[in-house]
Amino acid sequence: MARRYCYNEVLPLTAMAGVECANVGLNILFKEATSKGMSHYIFITYSYALGALLLLPLSFFFFPSRAVLPPLKFHLGARIFLLGLIGFSAQVCAYKGINHSSPTLASAIQNLSPAFTFILAVIFRLETVALRSSSSQAKIMGTIASISGALLVVLYKGPTVFSSPSSSPGLLQWPLESSDPNWVTGGILLLVAYMLFSIWYIVQTQVMEIYPAELVVAFFYNLCGTIVAVPVSLMAESELSSWRLRPSVAVIAVLYSGVFQSYSSLAVTWGLHLKGPVYVAIFSPLSIAIAAFMSAIFLGDSLHLGSIIGATVISIGFYAVIWGKAKEQGSTCSSRGKVPLLEEEDREEQLQ
């Protein structure tokens, strides 16, 4: 019982929280690397290529039995290629937006992702909504609360609660304090990016319903992303000298992004397969709270009351969505005449 609870509840929560923590660090490193002249096209291409290389041996080593999985047909390959195209386009918009604004603004706009994903999931019938159901009410109110808490962190500072003696300007800037005058353009690009990410969640969930093998799908997604990125990036950056990585923060950023790309695509794919698109998207508001607290702890920035209140509201909304999803899954299993634990035990007995 404890192992099943850990696999179904604790591990997905830990994995997705880890994705958001790593994403904040990636945004900071990307901002530093591009400020020193690195192209975001080259950065994305290297990320996909390294991610595919890291996932290649894992996908072969842990490749599931072909008797269990359907064959990789053209329509499935086309959907995975579409994932690569959407993912590449979203990352181009996201990194271009960060380049014109700041990592904090990226984290703030990312908090609209749960709303986009929830609407798309309802349209494509991946989520059920019954306004009189307590689980649906919890999911809706939790999503609204998470987004509201994230906006509170961004728009309201309040008095300083914690200040480091060696406080100095950190890398996580306030959204409207970007030195780039085109921060509005950056905001629009970030908005488009996270709309594309929401579409990516929906398509990926449909792919996992057809082909439930996370490692294989994650590998082919990164491979398709590389195939899409290479010709586009070569047209954008035709000088081969710009592709040469010299020892600097760019090398660290590329290596970090490659590891993050493989971990993120695998964790998100697994989360979508196990829990669905809304569960994965609801973690997005955590990034702004993580960014504020990481900035205070590691970069010596001040921690303000608005960040604490906003993080609390985010946590309440996050818990409401998780509770709604858990209750919905429990009622679905009960309607079949079994509780989740007994259903899983029966499956294990059949396999044995």
N, C-alpha and C positions, 0 to 999 in steps of 0.2 A: 504493500500500500504506500509506504513511504517513498519507494523508488519511483512508483508511477506518479505520485504527486510531484516529486522533484523533477521528473522528465516533462510532465505536462504543464507545470506552473512555474517552478523555481528557475529551471534552466532557460526557458524562453524569456522570462523577465530579466535574468542576469545577462543573457546574450544581447538583448535589444538595448538595455541600459549601457552595456559596453560599447555598442555601436555608436550611441550618441556621445559618450565620453570621447571615443576615438575621433569622431567627426569634428568635435570642437578643436581638438589638437591639429587635425588635418587642415581646417580652415585657417588657423594661425600660421602653420608652416607654409601653406600655399601663398598667403598674403606676403610673407617674408621673401619667399623664393621669387615671386613675380615682381616684387618691388626692386629686386636686383637684376631684372632683365629676362627672366625665364618666361617663355610663352606658355599660356594656359593650354594651347593645343598640344604642345609637346608633353606637358605635364600629364594630361589626360591619357595620351597615347601610351606613355610609359606605364601609367597606372594599370591600364587594361592589360598590357602585355605581361607585366610582372604578375598580375593577378592570375592570368591564364597559366603562366609557367608554374606558379605555386600550386594551383589546383589540379594541374595535369596528372602528376603522380598520385595524388589522393583519389582522383576520380577513377583511375585504373585499379588502384589497390583496393578501394572499397566499392568497386562496381558491383551493383546488385545482380541477382540472377536474371537472365533474360526471360526465363519462364514466367517471372512475376510481372515484368514490365512490358508494355506494348512496344512495338518496333518504332524506331525514329523515322517517321514518314515525312513527306514533303510539307504537309500543312503544319506539323509540329516544328520542323526546322524553320519554316517561314515565321512562325510566332516567336521563336527564340531570336531569330535575326531581327525581328521587329523590336524585341526587347533591347538588343544591342543598339539599334538606331535611336530608340527613345532615350535610353540611358545616356548615350553619347551626347545627344542634343540637350538633354537636361543638364548634364555636367558642364557643357560649353556655356550655357546660359548662366548656370550657378557661379562658375568661376569667373566669368566675365563680369557678372554682377558684383561679386566680392571685390574684384579688381577696381571697380568704380565706387565702391562703398566701404564696407567693413565686415569682418567676421560676425560681429554682434548683430548687424542688420540682417545678415544671412540667417542667423539663428532665430531672429524675431519673425521674419517672413516665413520661415520654415514651419512656424506654429500654425499657419493656415492649412498645412497639409492634411491634418485630421479631418477638417471640414470638407475639403475637396474629396478626400478618399471616402468619407462616409456617404456623401451624396452619390458618388459614382458606384459605390458598393451596393447602395439601395437600387439604383437604376439597373445595374446588371444582376440584381437578385443574389448577390453574395452576402447581403445582410438583410434580415427581416426587421421591419418596424411596425409595431402595434402600439399606438399611442396610449392605450389603456394598460399596456403591460409594464410592470415595474422594471423589467430588464431593459426594455427599449427606452423608457424614461431615464434610467440611469446612464445609458450610453449617450443619449442626446445631451443631457445636462452635464455629464462628465466632460464631453467634448467641448461644450461651450465654456465650462469652468477652466479647462486646461488652456484654451486659447486666451481667455480673459486674464488668467494669471500671468501668462507670458507677456501679454501687452502691458500689464501692470509693471512688470520688471523693466520693460523698455521705457515706458512713458513717465514713471514716477520713481524718483530716487529716494526722497525723504532724508531724514537725518542719518548721519553716519553711526553705525552700530559697532563696526570693527574697523580699525585702521592700523596698518603695519607701521612701525617706527621708520622703516626704510621705504616708505611708500613713494613710488615713482610712477610716471605715466606708463601704463602697461600696453600690451599689444591688443587687448580687447577694447576697442574704442567705442564711445557712445555713437549710435548710428548717425546722428546729424553732425558729428564732428569730423567727418572724413575730409581730408585735404583735397579730394577730387571733386571738382565742381559738378561732375555728371552723376552725382549720387542718386538723382531721381531716375536716370536711365538704369543705373545699377539696381535700384529697387524694382523697376518693371521687369528687368531680366530675371531677377530672383523670383518674382511672382510667376513668370512663365515657367521657370525651372521647376518649381515645386508643384505646379499643376501637371507638368509632364511626369514628375516622380509619382504623383497620385495615379496617373494613367498606367505607369509602369507597374505599380502594385497590383492593379486590376488584371492586367495582361499576364503578369507573373503568376498570380493565383490561378488563373484559368490554365496556364501551362502545367502547373503542379497537379491539377486535377486530372490532366491527361497523362502526364509522365512524372509520377511521384518519386523522383530520385534527385535529392537536393544537390549532391556533389556534381553529378553529371550536368544538370541544368546550369548550375553556377559556373562550371568550366566553359560550357558552350556559350553562355552569355558573355563571359569575358573574352572568349575567342571572337565572337561576332562583333563585340565592341571594338576589339583591336582591328578587325577587318574594315569596319566602318571608319575608325579614327585615322588609320595610316594614310589613305589617299587624301582625305580632307586636310589633315595636318600638313602633309607634304605640299599641298597647294597653298596653304596659308603661310607656311614657313619653308620656302624653297631652298634657302641657304643651309647646306648640310652642316656648316660650322655651328649653327645655332642648336643643333641636336647633340653636340658634344657636351657631356657633363663634366664640369671641373669641380675639384674638391671645394665645396661650399655648402651653404644651407640648402641649395638646390638638390644636391645628392641625397641629403638626409630626408628632404621632403619627398623625393621620388621613391626612395626605399620605403619610407613610412606609408606613402600612398599605395604602393604595391601590396604591402602586407594588409593594409586596411581594406583595399579593394577586394582581396580574396576573402578576408574574414567577413566583411560587410555583406557581400553578395551571398555568401553561404549562410550567414546568420539570418539575413532578411528572407532568403528563399525558404529556409527551414521554418521561420516564424510565420510566413504566409501560408505554408502548407499545413502547419499545426493549428494556427489560431485565426488566420484570415487577415485581410488588408487593414481593417479598422484597428485591430490589436497592434499591428506594426506601426501604423501611422500615429497612434496616440502617444507614442514615445517621443515624437518630435518636439513637443513643448518642453520636454526635460532639458533640451540642449541649451536654452537660454538661461535656465537656472544653473546648470552645470558650468556654463561659461562664466557666470557671475561669481560663483564660489571658487572655481579654479583660478580666476583672475585675482581673487582676494588672497588665496592660500599660496599660490606659486609665483604670482607676479607682483605681489605687494600692493595691489589696489585696495581701495576702501570698500567695505561691505555696507550697503545702505539698507534702510528699513524696507524700502520698496522691493528689494530683492528677496528678503526673507518672507514678506507677506505674499508676494507673487509666487514664490516657491511653495508656500503652504497651500495656496489655492490650486496650483498645478497638481500637487500631490493628492488633494481631495478629489479633483476632477479625474485624475489618473486612476485612483482607487475605485471611483464610481463606474468607470468604463470597464475595468477589470472585473468588478463585481457583477455588472450587468452581463458581460460575456460569459462568466462562470455560471450564473443562474440560467442563462439561455441555453447553454450546453447541457446543464443538468436536467432542465425540463424537456429538452429534445430527447435525451436518452430515456427519461422516465416515460415519455409518451410511447416509446417503443416497448415498454414493459420491463425495462431493466435500468438499474442505476449504472453510472459510468464504470464503477469498479467491477461489478459483476459482468458487464459486457466485455471488458478487457480480459477478465479471467477466462471467459468462455472462448475468446479468440485464441488465447495462449494454449488452452486445452486442445482446440482444434488443430493448431499448428504442431503440437506434440503428438 
